[in-house]
């Protein structure tokens, strides 16, 4: 009887041992499969990430190989050494800078107090400096230095013609003869 129980116990222990070894083999298989899939995923992620950060092909290959060879240690090294910004972030920052630069160059300021003014202001709202004047005929805003309205061709110079640089000043006005003209002096 004792012998039979030892034989029965040996048979059940062999069955139990076989079952445990099969479960252990299956568990190890799942762990190895998970690690292989995780390793391949890290390689793919690294390749995509480095492509988004640089256009240098050799750097892309080197980073991918670093993770492929050294696994998680290579990933940590890559995360420490990778470029901080993606190409898209660099492009956005450049667009922002260009936009700010364009806004600064388009910004108009008062010649007197340097306050920000708009193109349709007649006077500076800060200091009262006259910036533009309306045309007497078409009422469009004109620069102060203009002698003619470019929109309706109105002469803006009242009375005598103003001297232009490099030209001799004309004497008299409309209806007043210039000295040295035929007909002499009226007085």
For each residue, the residues with C-beta under 8 A, 3 or more apart:
1: 4 5
2: 5 6
3: 6 7
4: 1 7 8
5: 1 2 8 9
6: 2 3 9 10
7: 3 4 10 11
8: 4 5 11 12
9: 5 6 12 13
10: 6 7 13 14
11: 7 8 14 15
12: 8 9 15 16
13: 9 10 16 17
14: 10 11 17 18
15: 11 12 18 19
16: 12 13 19 20
17: 13 14 20 21
18: 14 15 21 22
19: 15 16 22 23
20: 16 17 23 24
21: 17 18 24 25
22: 18 19 25 26
23: 19 20 26 27
24: 20 21 27 28
25: 21 22 28 29
26: 22 23 29 30
27: 23 24 30 31
28: 24 25 31 32
29: 25 26 32 33
30: 26 27 33 34
31: 27 28 34 35
32: 28 29 35 36
33: 29 30 36 37
34: 30 31 37 38
35: 31 32 38 39
36: 32 33 39 40
37: 33 34 40 41
38: 34 35 41 42
39: 35 36 42 43 68 71
40: 36 37 43 44
41: 37 38 44 45
42: 38 39 45 46 67 71 72 75
43: 39 40 46 47 64 67 68
44: 40 41 47 48
45: 41 42 48 49
46: 42 43 49 50 63 64 66 67 75 78
47: 43 44 50 51 60 63 64
48: 44 45 51 52
49: 45 46 52 53 82
50: 46 47 53 54 59 60 63 64 78 82
51: 47 48 54 60
52: 48 49 86 87 88
53: 49 50 82 83 85 86 87
54: 50 51 59 60 83 87
55: 87
56: 59 60
57: 60 61
58: 61 62
59: 50 54 56 62 63
60: 47 50 51 54 56 57 63 64
61: 57 58 64 65
62: 58 59 65 66
63: 46 47 50 59 60 66 67 78 81 82
64: 43 46 47 50 60 61 67 68
65: 61 62 68 69
66: 46 62 63 69 70 74 77 78
67: 42 43 46 63 64 70 71 74 75 78
68: 39 43 64 65 74
69: 65 66 74
70: 66 67 73 74 75 77
71: 39 42 67 74 75
72: 42 75 76
73: 70 76 77
74: 66 67 68 69 70 71 77 78
75: 42 46 67 70 71 72 78 79
76: 72 73 79 80
77: 66 70 73 74 80 81
78: 46 50 63 66 67 74 75 81 82
79: 75 76 82
80: 76 77
81: 63 77 78
82: 49 50 53 63 78 79
83: 53 54 86
84:
85: 53 89 90 93
86: 52 53 83 89 90
87: 52 53 54 55 90 91
88: 52 91 92
89: 85 86 92 93
90: 85 86 87 93 94
91: 87 88 94 95
92: 88 89 95 96
93: 85 89 90 96 97
94: 90 91 97 98
95: 91 92 98 99
96: 92 93 99 100
97: 93 94 100 101
98: 94 95 101 102
99: 95 96 102 103
100: 96 97 103 104
101: 97 98 104 105
102: 98 99 105 106
103: 99 100 106 107
104: 100 101 107
105: 101 102
106: 102 103
107: 103 104 116
108: 116 117 118 119
109: 114 115 116 117
110: 113 114 115 117 124 126 127 129 131
111: 114 129
112: 124 127 129
113: 110 124 126 127 129
114: 109 110 111
115: 109 110 124 125 126 127
116: 107 108 109
117: 108 109 110 121 124 125 131
118: 108 121
119: 108
120: 141
121: 117 118 124 125 131 132
122: 130 131 132 133 134 141
123: 128 129 130 131
124: 110 112 113 115 117 121 127 128 129 131
125: 115 117 121
126: 110 113 115
127: 110 112 113 115 124
128: 123 124
129: 110 111 112 113 123 124
130: 122 123 133 144
131: 110 117 121 122 123 124 144
132: 121 122 141 142 143 144
133: 122 130 141 142 144
134: 122 139 140 141 142
135: 138 139 140 141 142 149 151 152 154 156
136: 139 154 156
137: 149 152 154
138: 135 149 151 152 154
139: 134 135 136
140: 134 135 149 151 152
141: 120 122 132 133 134 135
142: 132 133 134 135 146 149 150 156
143: 132 146
144: 130 131 132 133
145:
146: 142 143 149 150 156
147: 155 156 157 162
148: 153 154 155 156
149: 135 137 138 140 142 146 152 153 154 156
150: 142 146 153
151: 135 138 140
152: 135 137 138 140 149
153: 148 149 150
154: 135 136 137 138 148 149
155: 147 148
156: 135 136 142 146 147 148 149
157: 147 160 161 162
158:
159: 173 174
160: 157 170 172 173
161: 157 170
162: 147 157
163: 167 168 169 170
164: 167
165:
166:
167: 163 164
168: 163
169: 163
170: 160 161 163 178
171: 178 179
172: 160 176 177 178 179
173: 159 160 176
174: 159
175:
176: 172 173
177: 172 181 183 186
178: 170 171 172 181
179: 171 172 185
180:
181: 177 178 184
182:
183: 177
184: 181
185: 179
186: 177
187:
